[in-house]
Amino acid sequence: MDRLIKLSLQRKERNRWNLKEVNKSDRPRLSVYRTNTHISAQIIDDLKGITICAFSTQSKDFKGAKTSTVEAAEAVGAEIAKLALAKNVKDVVFDRGAYYYHGRVKALADGARKAGLNF
């Protein structure tokens, strides 16, 4: 088990480091964090070191019965896109962390694309 945890942490660090090195442009980063019960997303400006906007299934504005479903992730993606567009952010870099691009992570990305974000 220790070996798997170590590999997961190494993969996570490698992905985040590569994104920060590549992302020296003016495009902010859409970072995804998921647990077994919730999913959250935030848009981060790496040049300034600030969070532009954030939304999760734990937010007060989230409307949904279940928080650990693909539909909930898609709703979070759509809402984070609305918040970003309200702050004049259209182009982002997608940061999935150490998570594979399928299931809830993919649904969040698809929801954000449908709502108007480009990545």
VEXVOMI-355011 format. One record per atom (N, C-alpha, C): residue number from 0; residue in one letter; atom name; x, y, z. Coordinates in Angstrom, 3 decimals. Atoms other than C-alpha are relative to their C-alpha. Layout:
N
ATOM num residu atome       c1       c2       c3
ATOM NUM      a    CA        X        Y        Z
...
// end
This chain:
119
ATOM num residu atome       c1       c2       c3
ATOM   0      m     N    0.817   -1.198    0.000
ATOM   0      m    CA    0.000    0.000    0.000
ATOM   0      m     C    0.861    1.263    0.000
ATOM   1      d     N   -0.871   -1.166   -0.059
ATOM   1      d    CA    2.829    2.398    0.786
ATOM   1      d     C    0.556    0.342   -1.382
ATOM   2      r     N   -0.546   -0.224    1.340
ATOM   2      r    CA    4.232    1.942   -2.715
ATOM   2      r     C   -1.024    0.698   -0.894
ATOM   3      l     N    1.047   -0.618    0.810
ATOM   3      l    CA    0.900    2.847   -4.316
ATOM   3      l     C   -0.231    1.456    0.387
ATOM   4      i     N    0.175   -1.381   -0.455
ATOM   4      i    CA    0.535    5.964   -2.201
ATOM   4      i     C    1.156    0.856   -0.497
ATOM   5      k     N   -1.172   -0.738    0.450
ATOM   5      k    CA    4.081    7.026   -3.072
ATOM   5      k     C   -0.077    0.293   -1.498
ATOM   6      l     N    0.129   -0.205    1.441
ATOM   6      l    CA    3.466    6.528   -6.803
ATOM   6      l     C   -1.073    1.029   -0.326
ATOM   7      s     N    1.079   -0.958    0.226
ATOM   7      s    CA    0.210    8.475   -6.612
ATOM   7      s     C    0.464    1.420    0.306
ATOM   8      l     N   -0.491   -1.330   -0.356
ATOM   8      l    CA    1.900   11.393   -4.856
ATOM   8      l     C    1.028    0.503   -1.010
ATOM   9      q     N   -0.971   -0.393    1.007
ATOM   9      q    CA    4.745   11.393   -7.367
ATOM   9      q     C   -0.693    0.442   -1.277
ATOM  10      r     N    0.735   -0.350    1.213
ATOM  10      r    CA    2.287   11.451  -10.256
ATOM  10      r     C   -0.682    1.353    0.157
ATOM  11      k     N    0.690   -1.253   -0.257
ATOM  11      k    CA    0.329   14.283   -8.670
ATOM  11      k     C    0.973    1.183   -0.068
ATOM  12      e     N   -0.996   -1.061    0.016
ATOM  12      e    CA    3.454   16.383   -8.124
ATOM  12      e     C    0.518    0.252   -1.417
ATOM  13      r     N   -0.511   -0.151    1.356
ATOM  13      r    CA    4.721   15.716  -11.649
ATOM  13      r     C   -1.003    0.751   -0.873
ATOM  14      n     N    1.023   -0.673    0.793
ATOM  14      n    CA    1.420   16.779  -13.217
ATOM  14      n     C   -0.115    1.469    0.371
ATOM  15      r     N    0.154   -1.376   -0.445
ATOM  15      r    CA    1.152   19.926  -11.114
ATOM  15      r     C    1.237    0.821   -0.399
ATOM  16      w     N   -1.221   -0.710    0.357
ATOM  16      w    CA    4.802   20.874  -11.723
ATOM  16      w     C    0.029    0.303   -1.485
ATOM  17      n     N    0.000   -0.216    1.441
ATOM  17      n    CA    4.481   20.415  -15.479
ATOM  17      n     C   -1.000    1.080   -0.395
ATOM  18      l     N    0.995   -1.018    0.316
ATOM  18      l    CA    1.337   22.530  -15.571
ATOM  18      l     C    0.496    1.394    0.384
ATOM  19      k     N   -0.472   -1.309   -0.430
ATOM  19      k    CA    2.933   25.343  -13.605
ATOM  19      k     C    1.140    0.488   -0.881
ATOM  20      e     N   -1.099   -0.400    0.877
ATOM  20      e    CA    6.006   25.320  -15.830
ATOM  20      e     C   -0.517    0.408   -1.372
ATOM  21      v     N    0.548   -0.303    1.326
ATOM  21      v    CA    3.991   25.276  -19.049
ATOM  21      v     C   -0.887    1.231    0.057
ATOM  22      n     N    1.001   -1.051   -0.115
ATOM  22      n    CA    1.406   27.736  -17.779
ATOM  22      n     C    0.632    1.313    0.447
ATOM  23      k     N   -0.568   -1.315   -0.283
ATOM  23      k    CA    3.485   30.906  -17.851
ATOM  23      k     C   -0.720    1.081   -0.797
ATOM  24      s     N    0.765   -0.964    0.787
ATOM  24      s    CA    0.900   32.568  -20.061
ATOM  24      s     C   -1.037    0.676    0.888
ATOM  25      d     N    1.027   -0.704   -0.754
ATOM  25      d    CA   -2.085   34.644  -19.047
ATOM  25      d     C   -1.232   -0.867    0.239
ATOM  26      r     N    1.148    0.890   -0.198
ATOM  26      r    CA   -4.385   31.589  -18.942
ATOM  26      r     C   -0.007   -0.559    1.417
ATOM  27      p     N    0.089    0.573   -1.332
ATOM  27      p    CA   -5.568   30.646  -15.448
ATOM  27      p     C   -0.206   -1.521   -0.066
ATOM  28      r     N    0.056    1.452   -0.103
ATOM  28      r    CA   -5.775   27.038  -14.272
ATOM  28      r     C   -1.308   -0.408    0.663
ATOM  29      l     N    1.213    0.573   -0.587
ATOM  29      l    CA   -9.023   25.120  -13.639
ATOM  29      l     C    0.411   -1.275    0.723
ATOM  30      s     N   -0.471    1.109   -0.817
ATOM  30      s    CA   -8.084   22.800  -10.782
ATOM  30      s     C   -1.198   -0.768    0.562
ATOM  31      v     N    1.083    0.872   -0.451
ATOM  31      v    CA  -10.273   19.826   -9.816
ATOM  31      v     C    0.474   -0.796    1.210
ATOM  32      y     N   -0.262    0.839   -1.162
ATOM  32      y    CA  -10.404   18.091   -6.453
ATOM  32      y     C   -1.251   -0.824    0.257
ATOM  33      r     N    1.167    0.844   -0.260
ATOM  33      r    CA  -12.639   15.128   -5.776
ATOM  33      r     C    0.271   -0.934    1.156
ATOM  34      t     N   -0.041    0.989   -1.059
ATOM  34      t    CA  -13.400   12.908   -2.829
ATOM  34      t     C   -1.061   -1.038   -0.340
ATOM  35      n     N    1.025    1.006    0.264
ATOM  35      n    CA  -15.696    9.919   -2.546
ATOM  35      n     C   -1.397    0.597    0.016
ATOM  36      t     N    1.344   -0.556   -0.162
ATOM  36      t    CA  -18.620   12.166   -1.649
ATOM  36      t     C   -0.202    1.356   -0.667
ATOM  37      h     N    0.142   -1.354    0.547
ATOM  37      h    CA  -17.900   15.608   -3.167
ATOM  37      h     C    1.009    0.238   -1.114
ATOM  38      i     N   -0.942   -0.445    1.022
ATOM  38      i    CA  -16.191   17.345   -6.061
ATOM  38      i     C    0.023    1.522    0.020
ATOM  39      s     N   -0.113   -1.452    0.003
ATOM  39      s    CA  -14.868   20.883   -6.231
ATOM  39      s     C    0.937    0.434   -1.106
ATOM  40      a     N   -0.835   -0.575    1.054
ATOM  40      a    CA  -13.261   23.133   -8.815
ATOM  40      a     C    0.286    1.444    0.361
ATOM  41      q     N   -0.348   -1.400   -0.201
ATOM  41      q    CA  -11.429   26.413   -8.620
ATOM  41      q     C    0.885    0.455   -1.138
ATOM  42      i     N   -0.805   -0.592    1.060
ATOM  42      i    CA   -9.856   28.734  -11.144
ATOM  42      i     C    1.058    0.856    0.675
ATOM  43      i     N   -1.137   -0.604   -0.683
ATOM  43      i    CA   -6.391   29.877  -10.088
ATOM  43      i     C    0.851    0.758   -1.010
ATOM  44      d     N   -0.950   -0.765    0.803
ATOM  44      d    CA   -4.211   32.617  -11.552
ATOM  44      d     C    1.385   -0.232    0.597
ATOM  45      d     N   -1.317    0.352   -0.532
ATOM  45      d    CA   -0.675   31.259  -11.125
ATOM  45      d     C    0.966    1.176   -0.004
ATOM  46      l     N   -0.916   -1.141    0.054
ATOM  46      l    CA    1.027   34.514  -12.087
ATOM  46      l     C   -0.172    0.907    1.214
ATOM  47      k     N    0.282   -0.842   -1.161
ATOM  47      k    CA   -0.681   36.484   -9.309
ATOM  47      k     C   -0.079   -0.805    1.295
ATOM  48      g     N    0.109    0.843   -1.179
ATOM  48      g    CA   -1.109   33.533   -6.960
ATOM  48      g     C   -1.314    0.160    0.732
ATOM  49      i     N    1.304   -0.184   -0.626
ATOM  49      i    CA   -4.825   34.104   -6.345
ATOM  49      i     C   -1.018   -0.955   -0.602
ATOM  50      t     N    1.127    0.777    0.491
ATOM  50      t    CA   -8.015   32.107   -6.685
ATOM  50      t     C   -1.046    0.968   -0.537
ATOM  51      i     N    0.963   -0.901    0.637
ATOM  51      i    CA  -10.376   33.802   -9.119
ATOM  51      i     C   -1.415   -0.340    0.433
ATOM  52      c     N    1.316    0.433   -0.443
ATOM  52      c    CA  -13.464   31.742   -8.328
ATOM  52      c     C    0.054   -1.491    0.334
ATOM  53      a     N    0.045    1.394   -0.418
ATOM  53      a    CA  -14.415   28.412   -6.786
ATOM  53      a     C   -1.447   -0.415    0.189
ATOM  54      f     N    1.341    0.548   -0.214
ATOM  54      f    CA  -17.451   26.147   -6.586
ATOM  54      f     C    0.136   -1.487    0.293
ATOM  55      s     N   -0.020    1.426   -0.313
ATOM  55      s    CA  -18.172   22.716   -5.140
ATOM  55      s     C   -1.401   -0.482    0.334
ATOM  56      t     N    1.291    0.558   -0.385
ATOM  56      t    CA  -20.973   20.376   -4.205
ATOM  56      t     C   -0.335    0.344    1.444
ATOM  57      q     N    0.247   -0.426   -1.372
ATOM  57      q    CA  -20.614   21.696   -0.649
ATOM  57      q     C   -0.416    1.464    0.091
ATOM  58      s     N    0.386   -1.405    0.001
ATOM  58      s    CA  -21.432   25.267   -1.683
ATOM  58      s     C   -1.480    0.159    0.310
ATOM  59      k     N    1.393   -0.269   -0.334
ATOM  59      k    CA  -24.658   26.846   -0.513
ATOM  59      k     C   -0.877    0.068   -1.244
ATOM  60      d     N    0.768   -0.173    1.224
ATOM  60      d    CA  -25.737   27.549   -4.092
ATOM  60      d     C   -0.194   -1.292   -0.784
ATOM  61      f     N    0.128    1.264    0.730
ATOM  61      f    CA  -25.442   23.900   -5.183
ATOM  61      f     C   -1.389   -0.570    0.197
ATOM  62      k     N    1.343    0.571   -0.041
ATOM  62      k    CA  -28.820   22.449   -6.068
ATOM  62      k     C    0.072   -1.415   -0.555
ATOM  63      g     N   -0.047    1.397    0.399
ATOM  63      g    CA  -28.794   18.683   -6.152
ATOM  63      g     C   -0.141   -0.891    1.218
ATOM  64      a     N    0.214    0.896   -1.120
ATOM  64      a    CA  -29.803   15.779   -4.000
ATOM  64      a     C    1.272   -0.785    0.313
ATOM  65      k     N   -1.203    0.808   -0.186
ATOM  65      k    CA  -26.722   13.620   -4.532
ATOM  65      k     C    1.222    0.818   -0.374
ATOM  66      t     N   -1.209   -0.773    0.254
ATOM  66      t    CA  -23.209   15.045   -4.428
ATOM  66      t     C    1.110   -0.825   -0.629
ATOM  67      s     N   -1.075    0.846    0.500
ATOM  67      s    CA  -21.175   12.075   -5.630
ATOM  67      s     C   -0.328   -0.620   -1.355
ATOM  68      t     N    0.395    0.557    1.286
ATOM  68      t    CA  -22.726   11.551   -9.067
ATOM  68      t     C    0.625    0.779   -1.153
ATOM  69      v     N   -0.503   -0.644    1.206
ATOM  69      v    CA  -21.686   12.398  -12.603
ATOM  69      v     C   -0.816    1.254   -0.300
ATOM  70      e     N    0.854   -1.163    0.245
ATOM  70      e    CA  -24.650   14.769  -12.887
ATOM  70      e     C    0.385    1.164    0.910
ATOM  71      a     N   -0.434   -1.050   -0.920
ATOM  71      a    CA  -23.489   16.688   -9.814
ATOM  71      a     C    1.307    0.623   -0.476
ATOM  72      a     N   -1.270   -0.513    0.508
ATOM  72      a    CA  -19.999   16.999  -11.313
ATOM  72      a     C   -0.223    0.889   -1.215
ATOM  73      e     N    0.296   -0.817    1.174
ATOM  73      e    CA  -21.438   18.321  -14.565
ATOM  73      e     C   -0.616    1.335    0.413
ATOM  74      a     N    0.589   -1.242   -0.500
ATOM  74      a    CA  -23.482   20.877  -12.626
ATOM  74      a     C    1.064    0.915    0.603
ATOM  75      v     N   -1.095   -0.788   -0.559
ATOM  75      v    CA  -20.349   22.011  -10.770
ATOM  75      v     C    0.818    0.621   -1.134
ATOM  76      g     N   -0.729   -0.531    1.146
ATOM  76      g    CA  -18.552   22.409  -14.112
ATOM  76      g     C   -0.727    1.159   -0.657
ATOM  77      a     N    0.783   -1.071    0.608
ATOM  77      a    CA  -21.369   24.495  -15.530
ATOM  77      a     C   -0.001    1.250    0.879
ATOM  78      e     N    0.044   -1.150   -0.914
ATOM  78      e    CA  -21.507   26.705  -12.439
ATOM  78      e     C    1.354    0.702    0.086
ATOM  79      i     N   -1.323   -0.643   -0.048
ATOM  79      i    CA  -17.739   27.289  -12.313
ATOM  79      i     C    0.242    0.774   -1.288
ATOM  80      a     N   -0.133   -0.726    1.269
ATOM  80      a    CA  -17.897   28.298  -15.978
ATOM  80      a     C   -0.785    1.307    0.045
ATOM  81      k     N    0.798   -1.230   -0.126
ATOM  81      k    CA  -20.668   30.808  -15.232
ATOM  81      k     C    0.727    1.034    0.863
ATOM  82      l     N   -0.733   -0.913   -0.875
ATOM  82      l    CA  -18.633   32.291  -12.384
ATOM  82      l     C    1.231    0.566   -0.701
ATOM  83      a     N   -1.194   -0.466    0.713
ATOM  83      a    CA  -15.527   32.486  -14.588
ATOM  83      a     C   -0.362    0.992   -1.087
ATOM  84      l     N    0.420   -0.917    1.063
ATOM  84      l    CA  -17.369   34.121  -17.474
ATOM  84      l     C   -0.459    1.333    0.581
ATOM  85      a     N    0.390   -1.250   -0.654
ATOM  85      a    CA  -18.775   36.682  -15.038
ATOM  85      a     C    1.221    0.848    0.356
ATOM  86      k     N   -1.242   -0.725   -0.305
ATOM  86      k    CA  -15.154   37.611  -14.206
ATOM  86      k     C    0.893    0.132   -1.230
ATOM  87      n     N   -0.685   -0.169    1.289
ATOM  87      n    CA  -14.156   37.756  -17.914
ATOM  87      n     C    1.156   -0.980   -0.207
ATOM  88      v     N   -0.979    1.065    0.242
ATOM  88      v    CA  -12.202   34.482  -17.929
ATOM  88      v     C   -0.638   -0.998   -0.946
ATOM  89      k     N    0.555    0.935    0.977
ATOM  89      k    CA  -12.839   32.419  -21.056
ATOM  89      k     C    0.932   -1.173   -0.265
ATOM  90      d     N   -0.973    1.034    0.310
ATOM  90      d    CA   -9.614   30.453  -21.637
ATOM  90      d     C    0.704   -0.436    1.267
ATOM  91      v     N   -0.660    0.553   -1.171
ATOM  91      v    CA   -8.225   28.153  -18.966
ATOM  91      v     C    0.825   -1.215   -0.405
ATOM  92      v     N   -0.744    1.243    0.136
ATOM  92      v    CA   -5.796   25.267  -18.597
ATOM  92      v     C   -0.613   -0.976    0.989
ATOM  93      f     N    0.671    0.976   -0.859
ATOM  93      f    CA   -7.408   22.107  -17.199
ATOM  93      f     C    1.030   -0.769    0.814
ATOM  94      d     N   -0.891    0.698   -0.927
ATOM  94      d    CA   -5.632   20.673  -14.144
ATOM  94      d     C   -0.804   -1.089    0.701
ATOM  95      r     N    0.742    1.106   -0.596
ATOM  95      r    CA   -6.988   17.252  -13.279
ATOM  95      r     C    0.736   -0.611    1.176
ATOM  96      g     N   -0.776    0.543   -1.109
ATOM  96      g    CA   -4.277   16.603  -10.695
ATOM  96      g     C    0.454   -1.408   -0.304
ATOM  97      a     N   -0.395    1.397    0.187
ATOM  97      a    CA   -3.582   12.898  -10.231
ATOM  97      a     C   -1.180   -0.859   -0.433
ATOM  98      y     N    1.200    0.762    0.342
ATOM  98      y    CA   -7.098   11.889  -11.262
ATOM  98      y     C   -0.019   -0.322   -1.489
ATOM  99      y     N    0.145    0.376    1.399
ATOM  99      y    CA   -7.724   10.018  -14.478
ATOM  99      y     C   -1.144    0.793   -0.622
ATOM 100      y     N    1.017   -0.791    0.702
ATOM 100      y    CA   -9.787   11.824  -17.101
ATOM 100      y     C   -1.143   -0.917   -0.423
ATOM 101      h     N    1.207    0.762    0.272
ATOM 101      h    CA  -12.973    9.781  -16.852
ATOM 101      h     C   -0.941    0.169    1.177
ATOM 102      g     N    0.972   -0.078   -1.081
ATOM 102      g    CA  -16.125    9.650  -14.779
ATOM 102      g     C   -0.340    1.424    0.374
ATOM 103      r     N    0.409   -1.314   -0.500
ATOM 103      r    CA  -16.763   12.688  -12.618
ATOM 103      r     C    0.921    1.118   -0.455
ATOM 104      v     N   -0.937   -1.037    0.460
ATOM 104      v    CA  -13.621   14.547  -13.697
ATOM 104      v     C   -0.328    0.385   -1.440
ATOM 105      k     N    0.369   -0.270    1.392
ATOM 105      k    CA  -14.598   14.222  -17.363
ATOM 105      k     C   -1.336    0.738   -0.065
ATOM 106      a     N    1.303   -0.661   -0.012
ATOM 106      a    CA  -18.183   15.236  -16.570
ATOM 106      a     C    0.129    1.467    0.393
ATOM 107      l     N   -0.229   -1.390   -0.396
ATOM 107      l    CA  -16.958   18.388  -14.821
ATOM 107      l     C    0.582    0.790   -1.167
ATOM 108      a     N   -0.606   -0.681    1.145
ATOM 108      a    CA  -14.812   19.282  -17.825
ATOM 108      a     C   -1.021    0.213   -1.117
ATOM 109      d     N    1.015   -0.136    1.035
ATOM 109      d    CA  -17.659   18.634  -20.253
ATOM 109      d     C   -1.032    1.050    0.362
ATOM 110      g     N    0.944   -1.017   -0.441
ATOM 110      g    CA  -20.042   20.755  -18.175
ATOM 110      g     C    0.561    1.399   -0.139
ATOM 111      a     N   -0.630   -1.312    0.144
ATOM 111      a    CA  -17.563   23.626  -18.159
ATOM 111      a     C    0.116    0.401   -1.462
ATOM 112      r     N   -0.087   -0.308    1.434
ATOM 112      r    CA  -17.058   23.369  -21.929
ATOM 112      r     C   -1.362    0.399   -0.569
ATOM 113      k     N    1.346   -0.317    0.488
ATOM 113      k    CA  -20.805   23.359  -22.574
ATOM 113      k     C   -0.444    1.402    0.433
ATOM 114      a     N    0.394   -1.312   -0.509
ATOM 114      a    CA  -21.194   26.489  -20.452
ATOM 114      a     C    0.843    1.136   -0.560
ATOM 115      g     N   -0.711   -1.078    0.686
ATOM 115      g    CA  -18.564   28.375  -22.460
ATOM 115      g     C    1.486    0.146    0.279
ATOM 116      l     N   -1.442   -0.102   -0.233
ATOM 116      l    CA  -15.045   27.764  -21.109
ATOM 116      l     C    0.772   -0.696   -1.127
ATOM 117      n     N   -0.867    0.607    1.007
ATOM 117      n    CA  -12.236   26.970  -23.572
ATOM 117      n     C    1.256   -0.520    0.660
ATOM 118      f     N   -1.301    0.555   -0.414
ATOM 118      f    CA   -9.408   24.597  -22.732
ATOM 118      f     C    0.440   -1.090   -0.914
// end
